[in-house]
């Protein structure tokens, strides 16, 4: 499973607060791909909570 951040991230920190094993906020959200498989439930929760809808799960 691949997770990416599309253009438009506002670095609000919601994803990091929900799933800090996968998401880190720098200038925008950054995905730790190696941690996605073990944390897929919180990745989905973070994607649903993203206020601008830029977290894409493929």
Residue, then its C-alpha position, 0 to 999 in steps of 0.5 A: x500500500x502506498x500513501x502520498x501527500x498531494x499538493x495543497x497540504x497546509x501542514x495543520x498537524x492533524x495527520x501527525x497527531x493521529x498517526x505519528x508513526x507514519x506522518x511528520x510535519x515539515x513544510x508539509x506532511x511527510x510519509x514514512x512509507x516503511x511504517x504504513x503497513x503496520x499502521x494502516x488503521x491510523x493512516x486511514x483515520x488521518x486521511x479521513x481527518x485531513x481538512x484539505x483531503x490531500x492524503x491519498x492511499x493507493 
